[in-house]
Amino acid sequence: PHPSYGNQLNEEGVPGVPGEGRAILRWQEKTTTLADGTSIRLGSPSVEFAELAYGRMDATVMTSPRVGPPVYGLGLLEAVPLSTLQKIAAEQSRYGVRGSFNQVWDEAQQKFVPGRFGWKANSPNLRQQIAEAFIGDLGVTTPLFPQTQCAETQSDCRNAAKAEHQPELSAERLVDIDFYTAHLAPPPRRNTADPAVRRGEQWFSEAGCAVCHIPKLKTAPHPRFPNRLPAQNIEPYTDLLLHDMGSGLSDGRPDFSASGSQWRTPPLWGIGLVPIVNGHSQYLHDGRARNLEEAIVWHDGEALAARTRYGELSLDQRRELLAFLQSL
């Protein structure tokens, strides 16, 4: 953590506590060309800081802009057995893909375990991810993270924290929010009988996208809620593993054992509803992709072969693959 700003820039504070500053995105653009001559403009953001309340940040500070990921289906993803993911990682080597686990700190168990939540799989389980969001995004303490994140220089923040009951969120409420979040169902697919969607699913598989965005997984009974979330077949389109996505997507910021260029394969279920639910069509960890095609073309590293095969599809085939994604 930064000595004055912690792990996350908080632009706003509670009454009586000033915000830490402002984050400004600057965009750089480049153009790439597919096999049929189609040109695609790609944009990537860099972060600058302004109105900093506790001094400047020097050039050595590692930063990474992030978009909040969807919160549905997380209980099902938590119930996928570790052995299943280990088997997937072993099988991927046949395709030149090297899925791996982030080794992250489990606050409750007080030891390192494989991570599976977050853009870099930096959270070990759903309950800890919720507690991390409370302390990082909202500044709310929980039994897992009972200490406020007020830096030594932030006297107003420290004084306000002393006046509050700690932890601010009780153990009972943390359990309730964990229960609620674990049971948010993923949205059902749409247009599955459309011939274009069905052909697009074929191109998706033939391009190699399904090596990491695995369509079907089987869960075990959920470790905390086995009666309500029994073993079942799910279609999340993820392997929950880390993959090196190349220098273009690297944020240069390691996270536990994940490097700057490694990212967890994000689940694709519900991705076709992003424009409706969010009111925009921006994708990837920092929202740089303005549509699904840009998101595909940004793939590199272990996904280079799949991206190349996508670029070799005809215009109609690419449209069908995108129609398939929009059906998820």
Phi and psi in degrees as a GROMACS rama.xvg file:
@    title "Ramachandran Plot"
@    xaxis  label "Phi"
@    yaxis  label "Psi"
@TYPE xy
-68.2558  138.809  HIS-2
-62.4013  -24.4238  PRO-3
-107.925  -20.8604  SER-4
-123.321  -2.8767  TYR-5
72.6038  -150.08  GLY-6
-89.887  -17.1955  ASN-7
-146.852  132.811  GLN-8
-73.3532  123.476  LEU-9
-104.347  106.497  ASN-10
-73.6181  -21.4348  GLU-11
-124.418  154.815  GLU-12
-128.893  169.581  GLY-13
-70.106  165.704  VAL-14
-53.3137  129.942  PRO-15
92.1028  -8.75513  GLY-16
-121.125  114.478  VAL-17
-69.697  154.544  PRO-18
-67.0367  162.097  GLY-19
-83.5618  -20.9913  GLU-20
154.466  -167.424  GLY-21
-125.454  141.649  ARG-22
-102.181  133.172  ALA-23
-121.716  130.365  ILE-24
-96.0532  130.196  LEU-25
-111.424  135.902  ARG-26
-110.458  135.879  TRP-27
-114.606  142.88  GLN-28
-120.374  149.731  GLU-29
-143.443  165.058  LYS-30
-121.181  136.612  THR-31
-123.682  155.385  THR-32
-123.23  130.942  THR-33
-82.6061  174.018  LEU-34
-60.9175  -31.5723  ALA-35
-88.6248  8.62029  ASP-36
93.3674  -3.09409  GLY-37
-64.8186  127.579  THR-38
-97.4114  136.769  SER-39
-127.758  127.267  ILE-40
-90.362  128.926  ARG-41
-116.192  136.986  LEU-42
-117.964  143.987  GLY-43
-134.662  141.092  SER-44
-96.1002  149.103  PRO-45
-122.734  155.902  SER-46
-108.066  134.528  VAL-47
-123.214  154.008  GLU-48
-117.596  141.674  PHE-49
-137.292  161.652  ALA-50
54.8361  37.2081  GLU-51
-69.8684  126.873  LEU-52
-83.1965  -17.8823  ALA-53
-129.2  35.6605  TYR-54
98.8036  162.612  GLY-55
-74.278  159.755  ARG-56
-104.389  130.956  MET-57
-83.4475  176.794  ASP-58
-68.8574  -12.6012  ALA-59
-83.6048  -9.14948  THR-60
-69.7225  126.563  VAL-61
-88.4665  126.843  MET-62
-126.195  155.66  THR-63
-154.267  110.901  SER-64
-72.283  141.016  PRO-65
-134.273  144.718  ARG-66
-99.7672  138.083  VAL-67
-65.4191  126.736  GLY-68
-79.5268  162.85  PRO-69
-61.1309  153.969  PRO-70
-116.158  13.2766  VAL-71
-92.7324  154.726  TYR-72
74.6074  7.71568  GLY-73
-71.3102  -33.3176  LEU-74
-63.8036  -35.3013  GLY-75
-69.4994  -42.1653  LEU-76
-64.8919  -34.3243  LEU-77
-66.8883  -25.4599  GLU-78
-90.0902  -1.51197  ALA-79
-71.0993  123.767  VAL-80
-61.9392  143.714  PRO-81
-58.4107  -36.129  LEU-82
-61.8198  -34.24  SER-83
-63.7222  -44.0282  THR-84
-68.0398  -36.5698  LEU-85
-63.8088  -39.9036  GLN-86
-65.3918  -40.9941  LYS-87
-61.092  -45.398  ILE-88
-59.6361  -40.6996  ALA-89
-66.0986  -39.3102  ALA-90
-73.8073  -27.2875  GLU-91
-67.0144  -22.3131  GLN-92
-60.3807  -24.9478  SER-93
-63.9808  -22.1739  ARG-94
-106.576  13.4406  TYR-95
73.381  22.2175  GLY-96
-113.624  140.157  VAL-97
-124.578  72.8096  ARG-98
-66.2262  138.81  GLY-99
-144.607  169.908  SER-100
-103.503  141.949  PHE-101
-79.5937  139.218  ASN-102
-102.429  111.271  GLN-103
-123.234  162.337  VAL-104
-84.3848  124.002  TRP-105
-94.0948  111.866  ASP-106
-65.8927  -37.3227  GLU-107
-71.936  -40.8807  ALA-108
-87.3164  -14.4566  GLN-109
57.8555  47.6458  GLN-110
-160.233  166.134  LYS-111
-83.3985  136.526  PHE-112
-141.286  165.308  VAL-113
-64.767  135.557  PRO-114
-91.5981  157.804  GLY-115
-146.241  -7.15543  ARG-116
-114.83  152.824  PHE-117
95.9098  161.013  GLY-118
-58.3989  -32.2419  TRP-119
-113.491  24.1161  LYS-120
51.1672  45.2756  ALA-121
-96.0671  8.31141  ASN-122
-120.998  137.068  SER-123
-79.9066  -26.3811  PRO-124
-157.739  170.223  ASN-125
-66.6555  -41.6743  LEU-126
-62.5404  -41.4492  ARG-127
-69.5886  -36.5383  GLN-128
-61.8445  -39.321  GLN-129
-62.8844  -45.2691  ILE-130
-64.8879  -35.6824  ALA-131
-65.7383  -38.213  GLU-132
-67.203  -38.9931  ALA-133
-61.6557  -45.7391  PHE-134
-77.4808  -37.4831  ILE-135
-80.8673  -45.3658  GLY-136
-84.9817  -34.931  ASP-137
-115.461  -12.8885  LEU-138
71.4667  25.0515  GLY-139
-101.62  123.968  VAL-140
-79.6429  151.879  THR-141
-136.317  171.113  THR-142
-59.1789  -29.4024  PRO-143
-73.6025  -35.778  LEU-144
-131.329  78.6462  PHE-145
-80.5126  -10.2802  PRO-146
-95.1845  134.8  GLN-147
-67.1063  159.465  THR-148
-101.814  28.2057  GLN-149
-70.8593  121.405  CYS-150
-68.5158  161.932  ALA-151
-56.8937  -34.4688  GLU-152
-78.0778  -12.1081  THR-153
-95.4991  77.0006  GLN-154
-65.2351  -39.225  SER-155
-62.7947  -41.2451  ASP-156
-63.8167  -44.4422  CYS-157
-65.8695  -39.2928  ARG-158
-67.432  -39.014  ASN-159
-65.6825  -37.9416  ALA-160
-65.9044  -34.9107  ALA-161
-63.7198  -28.9332  LYS-162
-82.7406  -9.51012  ALA-163
-98.6215  151.099  GLU-164
-71.3834  131.072  HIS-165
-117.842  138.403  GLN-166
-74.2734  153.463  PRO-167
-73.0851  -32.4198  GLU-168
-104.971  121.419  LEU-169
-70.8617  163.473  SER-170
-60.2707  -39.4291  ALA-171
-62.8424  -42.5689  GLU-172
-71.0631  -34.7266  ARG-173
-62.0619  -42.1783  LEU-174
-62.4862  -41.812  VAL-175
-62.5759  -43.52  ASP-176
-68.8493  -36.3909  ILE-177
-59.9506  -46.977  ASP-178
-59.773  -47.9121  PHE-179
-61.0914  -48.6487  TYR-180
-65.7189  -38.3825  THR-181
-63.023  -23.6645  ALA-182
-104.189  10.145  HIS-183
-74.7635  116.965  LEU-184
-80.1048  143.985  ALA-185
-68.5812  151.177  PRO-186
-71.2404  149.399  PRO-187
-73.3253  156.441  PRO-188
-69.8411  161.941  ARG-189
-131.303  157.109  ARG-190
57.2953  33.0581  ASN-191
-70.1758  -19.6247  THR-192
-89.2011  -6.11385  ALA-193
-64.638  124.682  ASP-194
-57.3594  -36.4396  PRO-195
-65.4294  -38.891  ALA-196
-65.4111  -41.8709  VAL-197
-66.9827  -38.5244  ARG-198
-68.1416  -38.0175  ARG-199
-61.4446  -36.0468  GLY-200
-63.337  -36.3007  GLU-201
-65.4651  -44.9836  GLN-202
-64.1105  -37.0035  TRP-203
-58.3134  -45.0695  PHE-204
-71.2979  -44.1625  SER-205
-66.9769  -29.0366  GLU-206
-73.3887  -15.3335  ALA-207
96.0821  6.26339  GLY-208
-63.4205  -32.5739  CYS-209
-76.5839  -4.45757  ALA-210
-64.3506  -37.8294  VAL-211
-105.453  -43.9011  CYS-212
-82.8061  72.1594  HIS-213
-69.6069  123.089  ILE-214
-62.8183  -44.4531  PRO-215
-122.526  134.17  LYS-216
-134.123  155.561  LEU-217
-114.535  131.23  LYS-218
-89.8712  162.311  THR-219
-94.1233  171.501  ALA-220
-56.3399  138.42  PRO-221
-58.2389  138.532  HIS-222
-62.9579  -25.6415  PRO-223
-111.704  -24.1515  ARG-224
-129.783  58.5609  PHE-225
-66.047  -28.041  PRO-226
-74.2932  -36.2499  ASN-227
-89.6617  -25.741  ARG-228
-124.314  75.4923  LEU-229
-75.1764  176.122  PRO-230
-58.598  135.105  ALA-231
-160.712  163.737  GLN-232
-90.3074  133.427  ASN-233
-128.95  162.362  ILE-234
-128.683  73.3554  GLU-235
-90.1721  -17.2934  PRO-236
59.7264  55.2224  TYR-237
-156.492  159.734  THR-238
-113.266  -1.13438  ASP-239
59.2697  20.4543  LEU-240
-108.831  160.779  LEU-241
-83.4858  142.841  LEU-242
-139.468  144.533  HIS-243
-77.8901  116.251  ASP-244
-101.786  12.4429  MET-245
89.5732  169.402  GLY-246
-68.0908  -27.7652  SER-247
-63.8954  -32.9751  GLY-248
-98.7007  -0.927009  LEU-249
-68.0191  137.3  SER-250
-99.9862  0.963068  ASP-251
66.2434  17.9043  GLY-252
-126.011  99.3966  ARG-253
-61.9921  154.518  PRO-254
-142.182  106.724  ASP-255
53.559  -124.681  PHE-256
-91.4459  1.16324  SER-257
-81.4753  134.54  ALA-258
-81.5064  174.061  SER-259
-62.164  -28.2177  GLY-260
-97.3768  1.57014  SER-261
-95.3604  136.114  GLN-262
-138.174  146.026  TRP-263
-72.873  140.205  ARG-264
-62.7377  112.987  THR-265
-73.3255  139.497  PRO-266
-60.465  142.8  PRO-267
-100.37  -8.7827  LEU-268
-61.2207  134.434  TRP-269
85.3591  -2.88908  GLY-270
-65.6907  -28.6025  ILE-271
-69.8569  -12.9068  GLY-272
-96.0304  -1.17173  LEU-273
-55.4194  -47.6081  VAL-274
-61.3013  -32.4552  PRO-275
-76.4947  -46.2707  ILE-276
-77.3104  -43.5958  VAL-277
-93.1238  -16.4087  ASN-278
76.4449  15.1656  GLY-279
-152.587  171.593  HIS-280
-128.669  55.6175  SER-281
-107.889  136.006  GLN-282
-131.831  177.05  TYR-283
75.7197  174.448  LEU-284
-62.7422  -27.588  HIS-285
-117.786  13.5638  ASP-286
72.7415  16.5566  GLY-287
-70.2387  -30.2767  ARG-288
-81.1295  122.631  ALA-289
-88.0896  -3.17971  ARG-290
-162.107  174.288  ASN-291
-67.052  -33.8483  LEU-292
-65.0547  -42.977  GLU-293
-60.5663  -39.219  GLU-294
-60.1448  -40.8324  ALA-295
-66.1419  -45.2684  ILE-296
-68.5253  -22.6557  VAL-297
-71.8156  -17.687  TRP-298
-61.4265  137.279  HIS-299
-151.968  -164.915  ASP-300
60.14  -124.946  GLY-301
-63.2123  -20.335  GLU-302
-97.6338  8.11197  ALA-303
-61.1138  -43.6158  LEU-304
-61.5275  -42.9625  ALA-305
-65.6632  -41.355  ALA-306
-63.793  -39.8649  ARG-307
-62.706  -43.7494  THR-308
-65.1566  -35.385  ARG-309
-61.1695  -45.149  TYR-310
-64.9736  -20.0444  GLY-311
-88.5513  -8.15565  GLU-312
-68.7967  155.445  LEU-313
-71.5075  167.628  SER-314
-58.981  -43.9361  LEU-315
-64.9603  -39.8098  ASP-316
-65.2592  -39.843  GLN-317
-65.2083  -39.0193  ARG-318
-63.3231  -37.96  ARG-319
-69.3221  -38.9329  GLU-320
-62.7358  -40.8328  LEU-321
-68.4793  -34.2641  LEU-322
-63.4734  -37.9547  ALA-323
-61.7051  -47.8717  PHE-324
-59.6075  -38.5912  LEU-325
-69.39  -15.1276  GLN-326
-85.0428  -11.392  SER-327
